[in-house]
Amino acid sequence: MTTESDPAYPAHWEADVVLRDGGTARIRPITTEDADRLVSFYEQVSDESKYYRFFAPYPRLSARDVHRFTHHDYVDRVGLAATIGGEFIGTVRYDRIDATGRPASAPADEAEVAFLVQDAHQGRGVASALLEHIGAVARERGIRGFAAEVLPANTKMIKVFTDAGYQQKRSFEDGSVHLTLDLEPTAESLAVQRAREQRAEARSVQRLLAPGSVAVVGVSRSGGGVGASVLRNLRDSGFHGHLYAVNEAASTDLLDGVRAYRAVADIGAPVDLAVIAVPAERVPEAVAACGDHGVQGLVVLSAGYGESGPQGAARQRELLRQVRSYGMRLIGPNAFGVINTAPDVELNASLAPAPAPARGRIGLFTQSGAIGIALLSALVRRGAGLSSFVSAGNRADVSGNDILQYWYEDEATDVALLYLETLGNPRKFSRLARRTAAVKPVVVAKGGRHTPAGHVVPGTRLSDDTVSALLRQAGVIRVDTVTELVDVGLLLAGQPLPAGPRVAILGNSESLGVIAYDACLTERLRPSAPLDLTTDASPEDFRAALGSALAADTNDAVIVTAIPGVSEHALAADLADALRAAVAEHPGKPVAVVHVELGALAAALSPDSLPLGPAAWGFAPAPAPATSAGAPEAAAPAPATAPESAPLVPREQPAEAEGDAGRQACRIPTYPAAERAVRAVAEAVRYGQWRRANAEPGQVPAYEDIDESGAAAQLARLLTGVAAADVLTLDDTDAHALLGRYGIRVVRTLPAPTPDAAAGAARALGYPVALKTTAPHLRHRADLGGVRLDLTTEEELRRAYDELTETHGKPAELLPVVQAMVPRGVDTVVRSVIDAAAGAVLSFGLAGVASELLGDTAHRLVPAADRDVAALIRSIRTAPLLFGWRGSDPVDTPALEELLLRLSRLVDDHPEVVGVSLEPVVVATGGLSVLSATVRVAHPPARTDLGPRTLPSY
């Protein structure tokens, strides 16, 4: 008898999943308490589906059937159910069988599997999700394959099996299709799983951002408060769907001109999205009402959750459980809201103050409402437009990962900007960001190195620098401030990627050009000498100079600098037209404009100002907004103040009638400081280099001398008897043997507890030798005198032994060893560590206290390809020492790259290897030598990225 409270109940099998249509369901083991749910579920299944399941008419379940389907040992017999609102919508079970198809126990490793999905929920991907989870359960219980009998007419179920990506066999026997599936994950099954995950999560976000109807729950009758503000924003944004206001004390049919109801249940129509703006203690009631009405998603603006302490955190967990029990998704709590500027949606379900952002090509995600306001205001001031905006607050459910899934396929979004305070799942974020960055830029500002209140996420031991390195490996543009986030986003949204680092600088100020030149050198760009047009330069001079710079094959990008002339307004309007004309004539290279006390130029170059320029450029002016009576309003003149300090009145972005050239000329970004413009260009250069380098996937060499099965057997033997939570540090013999199975040879070391033992070791190894201490406080610290090198005779060895023990302590404290000398080279350190949140991380740096002090270590996620390790060793600041710095001989970097690839393979193939430190690794002009190795092993942690699809549960 197993219930959810029974210790034998496998609670870790419970999971929330996103289905194909964007809704959610909970998958959990079936227990003895589910008899009534099972009977009710079966009664709602059609006769045809029952026939497909049992191969015969089967109108109802007998008491024996109910007992069989609800009593499991969770080893040889397992049943899982997909539930919404506590009720079953689908079930799957397996029964372990032997070679003859009869019930069996371990070591039999095959099981018969069968599904049943309620007809109303077929087509939502329920069976596919159940197959992923029952497959993971089966592998955990030692089952390696599934067998299934399916009627030929049951094409939907056959497709579930054939589309899963597993290796399978198919035959026709006795009137049914016999399928066998090998449950070992394959590249194809993982690709199928991730593609389904992407479609489902993107669809779930789309349902939140493009609802057909919205209800605001908690609208005050007085017109004040959060709910009323959101309602007005929805109304004034021109939302194309149905809009409802909910106030339990509503006494009129309308609130702020919107139809009002006392309860969600009173709305006689479907509601896709509900915005909840009631006190935290009343939110559960509102959630229940929305769930009962069939609402698909919620935006909870209410505060008083995780950000308010332990009691609020508990309230937040209960909110998430309640929301998911109804199959809904949640933005918030403590959210700022969502915006979608698509012309067929025009949704502003947020607290964003007027004016709202115009329609544009930038997607924006923030976890902070205050930062969201700042970013929206900055984009509005600088005339930029948004495709969509999500401020997730405490991010209890919908996160940056979900939004990346949506933006990946969103044709309205060209650039993804994210302000993140935490990375809930760095491994998944890196994977999604890499895929998205391959088609559009992803720019991230990560605000904080500690977990803020309200964000309960897996802990990480990785430093902020390490996280930044891993993000850059994935193609993410990591910036430090929200100002840089906007600066870089504006350039990428309006300009093409530069083909290289060569930058032309021109303008009417020699000093400003020199500042830009110095900034380029700081950013490791290759600037040409600035072209000074002098302060007498006319707009036509700018046009000619910019056109020449864009046409030259020696330039990849151009920075234009401008200072005020005698008449700022006249110069601004004419200069903006001149710059646009030059870009339109010579498209394909990015242009950034630096203005100093020339705010009117920034305003004139804003897309909002295009009506100021001639119609000859092919930019259709934006239509004038209509008044309440339907008559067009007069266009307001462009402000003369700098956009950085005063907002522009936004209008819809102009039509982009001239293709890429028109779009580029329409969106020339401006910056009030040369350093900011150069930083944006530099980030675009680095991103362009990453895009080109990643156009073809890197290779992971298949080394024929790797003994993967031997390593697995050795690890299984070593971990026998080790507790699940313990970490075992291997002795040198086992560590060297394990590394040797992957072609990593460690130089032989012999203990030297006495001078005579040291002499004997030296004779065995052959002179010259090195004498080292292995005491923890002296190990790898040559600067402290714990190492004696190039000892060529026994006399020298004994003298060095005496000096070492006289200076640093007794042999029992120093633990001295003797090692043969190896060819001289550059001392390096190679490490790998398993982080609970990010996964396996490969690290590289030069040995020595200077590198440690400066933090000069580079990192890459495992598995690493050849391109990754090549970039890894070149990314540290001291890398020139490897390539012949100041006349020295270059060392054997191909051998170093091979070592890194072999170590990456080891930790990727065997998650039991939780830590490896190779220190030092001496890289000579020909080959390398690993002088010391430390290996730590443990029972493998859960690999959530390789398991079935699940939503995070905090």
N, C-alpha and C positions, 0 to 999 in steps of 0.2 A: 504494500500500500504506500504510494508515494504522493505527497502533496507538496505545494510550494514551500511549506514550512519544514518539510522533511530534510534532514542533513544530506540525504542522498540525491536531492533534487539538484540538477545541474543548472544553477542560476546563471552561469556564465554563457549559456546558450541563448539567453534572452537578448533580443536586439530589435531596435526600431529601424525600419528600412523605408526608402523612398521608392514608390512604385512608378511604373512607366508614365502615368498621367500626371505625376507630380504630387499625388497624395501620399500619405504615409500609412504604414501598418506595423503592428508589433508581431514579431515571431517569437514563440516560446514553446517549451516542451509541454506536451499534453499530460495532464495528471488525472488521478482518480476522481477529482472534484469536477471534472469537465463533462460528466455524463449528460447532463441536461443540455449543455451548450452543443454537444455533439449531435444529440437527437434533433434539436432545433435547427442546426445547420443542415443536417441531412434532409429534413423536411422541405427546405427551401431550394434544394437542388433538383433540377429537372429530371424527368424519367430518362431522357436521352443520356445525360451526363452520368446517371447511376448505371445505365446499361454499359457505357464505355468503361466504367470503373470495375464492374463485377462480371462483365461478359454475359449478362442475363438480366431479365427484369428483376429488380430488387427494390420494391416500393418502400420498405421500411427496414430499420435495423432491429434485429432481435436483441434480447437482453444479453445473450452470449456475445453477439457482435460488439455491443456497447462496452461490455467488460473487456473484451480483447483489445479494442481500440483505445481504451483509456488506462490500461494497466501495462506498464513497461518497466524493464529493468535498466534502461538507458545504456545498455551495452550491446546486447544481441537484438533487442527490440526497442526501437525508438520511434516516437511520434511527435511531430511538430505541427503547430497550428499558426496560421496568420490571422490576427484579430484586429478588429476596429470597434471601438466602443465596448470592448470586452467580449464581443461575439465573434464566432468563427466565420471567416470568409474563405478559408482554404486549409487543407490538411495534407500532410505527407508522412509516410512511415516507411521504415525499412525493417526487414527481418533477415538476420544472418542465416545463410544457407551453406550447405556443403556442395561438393561437386555434383551430387545427384539432385540438387534442388530441395533437399529436406532441411528442416530447422537444425541449426548447429550453433556451436559456441566457438570461441577462439581455440585454436589458431586458424579456423576457417576465415578467409578474408574476402568473401563475396556476400552481397546482400541483395534481396529482392526489394524493389522500391515501387511505390504507387502513390498517385496524387488524386485529389479531388478538390475542385475549385467551384465555388458557388457561381451559377450562371451570370448573375448580375455583376460579378467582379472579374469575369473572364475577359482577357484582352488588356488587363492592367499590369501584366507582368508578375502576377502573384506566384504562378508555378515556377517561373525562372528564379525568383528570389528564394522560394522554398528549396529548389534544387541546390542552389549555392550553399544554403545553410545546412541542409541534411548531408550534403557532400562533405562539408567541413567537420560535422559531427562524426560521420563515418570514418574519416581519416584519423580523427582523434581516438577512435575506438579500434583502430587496427584494421579497418576494412579498406581494401584497395580497389574494389570494383563494384558496380551496380549492375543488376540484371532487371529488365522490365519486359513485360508482355503487354502489347498494345494492339487494339483492333485496328485494322487498316483504315477504317473510316474515321478514326480519331486522329485526324491530321494535326490538330492543334497540339496535342500532347507529343506526337512524334516530332513536331518542330521544336518543342521545348528541349527535347533531348539532343536533336541533331544540331541545334544552334548553340549548344552550351560550350563548344570548343574543345571538349575532352576527346581523347582518342577513343574510338568506338567501333564496334562491329554490328552488322545488321543482317538478319536472316528472316525468312518466312517459314514458320513451322505451325502446322495444325490450325491453319486459319488465322493466325495472329503474327504480328511482327515481333520478333525477338531481338532486343537491343541489349548490348553489353557496353558499359562505359568504364574506362580506366580513370580513376579519380585523381591520379597524380596530376597536379596543376601543370599546364603547358603554357607556352607563350601565347597560343591562340586562345585558350580558356581565360587567361588573365586579360587579354585584349578585349574579349567579348564582355567580360565582367566590367571592365573600366568603361567601355563604350556605353553599356547599359546604365552605369552609374552617372555618366555625363549627361545622357539624354534625360534621365529621371530627375536629376538635381537641377538641370537647366529648366526643365518644364515646371518644376515646383517654384522656382523663382519667377518664371514668366507668369504664372498664375497670380503671384503677388503684385507684379508690376503692371500687368495688363488685365485687370479685372473688368468684367462687364457690369458689375454693380458694387457699390461701396456703402456700408452703413457706419456711421460714426456713433459710437455708444458713449454717452456721457456728455451730451451737448446741453449747456445750461440755458435756461429760458432768458436770462438777462443778457446773453450775448458775450459774456466774459468767460475766461477760463480756457484751458487747453483744447477741450473738445470743440468749442465754438470757433477757435482760431483755425483748427484743421478743417472744419466744415466750410468756413469762408474761403480758405485756400483752395479746397476742392471745387467749390462753386465758381470762384473767380478764374481758376485755371482753364475753364472750359471743358472739364471732364466729359468725355463722350458717352459714358455709361449712365446707369441709374444711380441716383444719390439719395440716401435716406439718413434722417437724424433720429436718434433714439434717446428719449428722456422719460423716465418712469412717471414723471409728474407733468408731462406735456398736456396742455389744455387746449391747444390749437392744432390745426392741421399742418401748419407751417412754422418752421423755425429758420430765421434768416433766409426765407424764400425757398426752403427745402422741405419736402414732405416729412412730417414728424410722426413717430409712433412711440407708444409707451414701452414696448418690448420688441425685441427682435422677432419673436414668434408672431407678432401682429403684422409683420411685413408679408404681404401676400405674394411674394415673388422670391426667386433665389437671390442669395447674397454671396458674392464671391470673396469679398475682402471686408473685414471688420476692423475699424480703428477703435481701440479701447482706451478711453481717457477717464477712468473712474478711480477712486482711491484703491490702494492695493488690497485692502480687506474685502472689497467688492468685486475684484477681478474674477475670482473663481465662479461666482454667479454669472457674470457676463460671458465667461468662456463656455460654461455649460449651455447657456442659452444659444450661443453661436454654434456650438457643436451639434446641438439638437436640431438646429435649423439647417444644417448642412453647409455651413460656411467653410470655404476652402483654406483660408489663411487669415492670420491675425497680425496686426501691428499694435503692440502694447506700449503706450506712451507712459503709463503709470510708473512711478518710482517707488522706492521702499523695498527693494529686493537685494540682490547680492551686494550692492554698493553700500548697504546700510548695516552690515555685520552678519554674524552667524544666524540670527533669526531670519533676516532677510534672505540669506543664502538658502536656508531650508524652504522658505516660501517660494523661491525661484525654482528649486528642484521640483516641488510639487506642481507649480504652474506648468513646467515642461511636461511632466507626466500626464497632466490633465489634457493639455493641448494635443499631445500625440495620441492619447487614447481615442480621440475623435478623428484621427487621420489628418489633422491640420498641421500647417507649418507656422512658425512664430518668428517675427522680427521683434526683438526686444528681450525682456522688458527694459524700461528706462530708455526707450528709443526716441529718436528725433523725427523719424518718418521716412517716407519714400517719395521719389519723383520720377516720372517717366514722361519725357517730352515728345514721344512719338506722335505724329500728326493724327493718328486714329485713336489715341488714348488721351493724351494731355492730362496726366494725373499728377496732382500735387497734394499728396496725403501726408504733409509734413508741417512742421512749425516754422519753416523758413520764412523770414520776414520779406515783404515786398521790397524791391522788385524780384520776381522769380527769375531763375536763369533761363536764357534763351535756348532754343533747340540747337544742338551741336553734336560733336563726335566724341566727346569725352565721357567716360563712365567713372563715377566717383563712389567709393565706399569708405565709410568711417565708422569707428567704434565709439567715437566721442561726439556728443551733440554740439558741444562748444566748438570743437575743431571743425565740425561740419558746417556750422554757421560761418566761421572764419573762411573756410575754403570756398563756400558758395559766394560769399561776399567778394572774395578776391577774384573769382572767375567772372562775376558780373562786372566788377570794376574794370576788368581788362577786356571786356567784350567777348569773352569765350562762352561757348554754349555747351550744354550737357545732353547726353543721350538718356542717362538714368543716374539716379542717386539713391543710395541706401545708407541710412545711419542706424546701425544695429544695436546701439546701447550696450547692454550687458551680454549680448551675443549668446543667449542661452541655446538658441537653435540655429537659425540661419547665420552663416559666417562668411568671411571672405572667400573661403573655398567654394561655397555654393554660388556666390556672385561670379567668381572666375569661370565656373562651369557655364553660366548663362552668357557672360561676355564673350566667351570663346566662339560661340556661334552667332552672336548678335551682330547683324550687318550694320546696325546703326552706331556701333561703338568701334572707334578706331584706336583709342588709347584708354588703358585701364589705370586709374589712379586709386591707391588704397592708403588710408591712414590706419595703421594697426597698432594696438597697444599690446596685444599678445598674439602668438601663433599657436592656436589650439592643437593643430596637427601639422608640425613642420614638414614631416615626410610627405604627406599628401599635398600640402601647399606647394612644396618644391616641384612635385610631379605635375600638378595642374599648371603652375606658373610656367614651367619649361614648355609645356605643350602650347599654352596661350601665347607666350613670348615668341614662339616660332612664327606666329601670324600677325601679332600686334603687340606694341610695347606694353609692359607691365611696370609701373612705377610705384614704389612703396616707400613711405615714410613710417618708420617704426618708432613710436613714441614711448620710450621707457624700457628699462632693462629689468624691471620687476613687475610682477603680476598685480594689476590694479584691483581694487575692491570690485566685486561683482563678476570677475572673470576667473572662473575655476577651471584651470587647464592643466594638462600633464606637465610636471616639472621637467626642467632641462638643466644639465650641468654645463652646457655649452656657453661660452662667452658671447657677448654681443658681436665681437669681431668675427667669431666663427660663424654665427648665424648669418652675418652679412656676406661672408665668403660663400656660404652655401647658397644664398639667394642669388648671388652673381653667377654662380655655376649654372643655375637654372635660367639665366637670362634676365633676371629681375634687375631693374635699375633701382638701386637702394640710395635714397637721399636722406639727409639728416634733419631737414626742417620742412614744415608745411609750405613755406615760401618757395623752397626749391622744388617741392612737389608740383606747385602751380607753374613755376618757371619751366621745368622740363616738360610737363604735360602740354603747355601751350606750343612749344616748339615742335614736339612730336605730332601733335594733332593738326598742325598747319603746314608743316614742311616735310619734304622727302628726307630719307636717311642719307647722310653723307657717305660717299664711297671710300673715304679715308680721312686721315688726320690733318691734311693740308688746309690751312685757313688763310684767306685773304682778308685784310683789314683796310678799310677806307673810310674817310670822313673829313669833316671840316675843322678838326681839332687835332693837332699833332700830339698834344699831351694825352688826350683821351685815347688816341691810337696806341701810344706807348703803354698805357695802362692795360689795354686789351691785349697787346703783344705779350707783356709779362704774365698776364693771367693765362694765356695760352701755353706758355712754357711751363707754368706751374701745373697745368692739367695734362702735361706730356703731349700736347698737340704740336704741330709743325707749322707755325705761322710764318707768313712772308712779311717782309718789311712793310710797315703801315704806309699807305698812300695818303698823303696830306693834300686835300683839295683846297685848303686855306679857308679862312672865315668868309671870304668873298664868293665861295662856291654857290652856284645857282642850282635849283632843282634839276635843270638839264645837265649840269656837270655831274651831279649824283647819278642821274640815269645813265649817262655814258660810262662813268667809272664802274658802276655796278654791272652794267651789261658786259663790259670787257672782262671783269673779274669772273663773272658766271660763265662766260664763253671760253675762258682759258682752261686748257687741260691740266694746268699745274695747281688748280684749286679744287678742293672738295666742298668747301663751305665758305660763306662770306659773312663778316661782321661789319655792319655799317654804324659809324658813330656820328652823332649830330649834337651840336650845341646851338643855342638860340642865335638868330640874326637880329636885324633891326626890327623887323615885324614878325613876331612869332607866329601869328595866325596865318598870315599870307604864306610864310614859309611852310608851315605844317601842312596846309591843304595841298599846295603845289608839290611839296616834297613827297607826300604820301602817294600822290598820283604818279610821280616820276618813278618811285621805287616799285610800285605795282607794275608799271609798264615794263620796266627792265626785267622783273621776274617773269612776267607773262611772255616776254620775248625769248627768255633763256631759262626755261623751267628745268627742274631735275636736281638742283643743288639747294641746300637749305640756306636761308638768309635770316639773320637776327639783327635787330636794330637797337642800339644803345642811345638813349636820349638823356641829356642832363638839363634839367630845368626847361624841358621842352615837352610838357605834358600834352599840348595840343597835337603834337605829332603822334603820340601814342593813341590819342583819341581818334585822329584822322585815319590811322592804320587799323583801328579796330574794325571788325566786320560790320559792326553797327553803323559805322560812319560811311559806308559805301555810297549812299546817295549824294555825299559831298563831291565825289569824283565824277568824271565823265562817264556817260553811258557807253562810250566806245569800248570800254574794257570787257564788255559782255557780261557784266554783273547786273542781274535784274534787281532793282530796288525792292526792299521789303514793303509789302502792302501796309498802309497806315492802319492802326488799330481802330475798330469801330467804337463809337460812343454808345451809350445805352439806347439812343434813338436810332442807331444804325448808321449815322453819318460819320464820315472819316474825320479824325482830328488832325489839326495842323501839326506837321512834324516839328519837334523841338530842335533848336540849334544845338550843335555839338558843344559840350562844355569846354571851357578853356583851361580848366584846372587839370592837374595831373591825375590820370586814372588811379594812381596808387593812393590818392587821398580823397577822391570824391567819386561817387558812383555815377556810372552812365545809365541812362534810361534804356533798358534792353528792348530790342525788337527781335522778331524772328529772324534767324540767319537768312541772308539772301540766297536766292537760287544759285546753284553752282552750275552754270550753263556751259562753261568752257573746259570741262574735264579737269585733268590733273593740274594743268597750268593755271586755270582759273581758280581752283581751290587753293593752290600755293600762293598766288598773288593776293587772294582775298584774306589770307590769314598770316600775314607777316608779324611775328611776335615782337614786342618791344620790352626793353628792360631799363630801369633807372640807374643801373650800375654795370660797368663792363664785366666785372667778375661774375655777376649773375648770368649774363648772356653767354660768357665763355663756358661756365660750368654746364649750362644747358646744352651747348653745342658739344662739349666733351662727352657728356652722357650719351648723346645721340651717336657720336662716333663710336664709343665703346659698344653700345647696343648693336649698331650696324655691323661691327666686327664680329660680335657674337652670332648674329643672324647668319652671316656668311659662313662662319666656321661651322655652324650647326646645320647647314643646309643638307649635309650628308651625315648620317649617324656615325659615331665613333665605333671602333672595333674592339672587342674583347678577345685577345688571342687565345686559342685553344692549345695550351701547352700539353704535349703528349706525355710528358714525364710526371704529370700530376696524378697522385694516387688518392682520389676522392673517397673511394670506398674504404681504403685502409685508414684514412684520417677519421672517417665516421666511426669505424670499429674501435679505434684507439680512444676517441672521445667518449664513446659509450662505456668502455671499460673504466676510464678515469673517473667518470661521473657516477659510477655505481656506488651507492651508499652516501652520496653527497646530498645534503638537504636541499630542498627546492630553492630556498632563499640564500644559500651560501655560495660564495665565490672561491674557487680553488686556484691558487697560484702554483703552476707546475714547476717541478724541479728541473734543473738544466737538462737532464737526460731526456725526460718526456717532452720538454719544450723543443729541444733541438730535433727530436725525432718527428714531432708533429710538423714543424716548419719544413723539415727535410722532405716530407711527403709532397710538399708544394714547391720543391726546388729551391728552397731558401736555406742555404748552408751557413751555419754559424761556426766561426773559427774555434778550434778545439781549445779548451781551457782546463788546466789542471790545478787542484788545490795545493797550497803551500803553507801548511800550518807550522812548519819549522824550516830553518835554513837548509837542512839536509833534504827535506822534501822538495824545497824549491830547486835545489841543485839537481835532484833526480828528475823533476819535471822538465827542467831545461834540457837535460841530456835526452829525454824521450822526445821532446819537440824539436830540438836542434836550435843552436844559436844562429842569429841573435834573438833575444826574447825580451818581453816586457813583464815587469812586476807591478801588479795593481792591487789595491785594496778593494774589497766589495762591501765594506760596511756601508749601511744606508746613508750616513752623513757625509761620506767621502766618495761614494760611487759616482762616476761620470764627472768628477770635479778635479780635473787635472790642475786647475789653478790653485788648489789647496795642497798640492804636493803629494797626492795619493797615488801617483803613477810614475814609474821609472822606465824609460824607453831605451832601446838599442844597447842592451846589455850583451856584450859579445863573449865574455868569459865567465867562468864560475866565480873568479875572484870579484869581478865587478858585481855579479849578482848577489854574493854574500854581503859585500859592502853596502849595496843598495838596500838589502833586507834589514841590516842593522840600522841604517839611517832612518828607514821607514818606521821601524818599531820604536826607536828612541824618540822620534819626533811626534808620532801620532798615537802610540799606545801599544798594548800587547797584541800578539798575533791573534789571540782568541777574540779580541775586539775588532781587529782590522780585517780578518778573514782574507788574507792575501791569496792571490792566484798568480800563476805563470801562464803566459800566452806567447805563441810565436809571433814575431814581428811580421807585419804585412806591408805591401808597398804603400808609400806615403801618398796622401791625397787630401781631399777636403772632408772633414768630419761632419757628418749629417745625422739627423734623427728622423726615423720613420715610425709612426705610431698609428694604431687604429683603436677606436673605442666605440662601444655601443651606448648610445644615448637613448633614454627611455622615450623621448618624444621624437627625435630626429632620425633615429636608427643608427646604422654603422657609419662612422666618419673616419676618413683617411687623412692623416696629417703629415706634414713635412716641413723641416726647417734645418738650419745649420746647427751643429752642436756648439755648446758654450754658453756662458752666463750672459754674454752681450745679446745674443738672440733671444734668450729667455726674458731678459730685462726689457727689451724693446717689443716683445711679443711678435717677433718676426717669424710667424708660423702660418702656413697656408693649409687650407682644408678643402676636401671634396667628399661628396656623398658616395657611398658604396652602393652598387657596383660602379667602378670607375672604368671608363674606356681609355683607349690609347691617347685620344685627344685630351682627356681630362688630366691624365698624369703628366703629359707634356706641359700643359698649362700650369699644373700644380707646382712643378719645380721651378718654373720661370716667374711665378707670381710673388715670390718673397723678395724683399728689398735687397738682400745680400746675394741674389742669384748670379750677379756678374762674377762672383768668385768661382762659379762652376764653369764659366765659359771663357777663361783666359784673361782675367782682370789684371791690368798693369803688367802685361807681358808674361804672365804665368801660363802654363800649359792647360788647355781645356781638359776637363775630366770626362770620364765615360758616362755621359748622361743617358745614352740608350740602355746601359746596364742598370742604371738607377730607375729608369722608367719601367723596365721589366720587373725589378724587385717590387715596385709599388703595385704593378698589375697582379703579380702573384699573391701579394698580401691581400689585395682587394678580393681576389678569387677565394682565398682561404676563409675570410670572415663572411663573405657572401654565401658561400656553400655551406658553412657551418656556423649558424647563429650561436652555438654553444661557446664559441671563441669570443668572449666579451671584451677582451683587451689584449693588445700586443704592443710591445715597445722594443724597437730595435735601436740600440744606442751604445756606442756610436756605429754608424755605417760609414766606413772610410771609402770614398769614391776616388779611385786613382785614374791615371790616364788610360789604363786598360783594365777594366773589371772593377769589382768592389769587394769589400770584406765586411761581413757583419761580425762585430767583435763581441756583442752581448745581446741577449734576448730575454725578455720577460713575457710570459704568456699566462693569461688568466682565463679560466673557463667556468661555466655555470650552466645549469639547465636553461635551455633557450627561452627567452621571453616571447610573449605573444607577438606575432607579426601581423598587425592589423591591416597593413597594406596588401598582404597576400591572402587574407581570409575573405569570407563573404562580405558583401556590401552591408554596412551598418552606419547609422547615424551616431555621432558621439553622444555619450551619456555622462553628464557632469553631475 
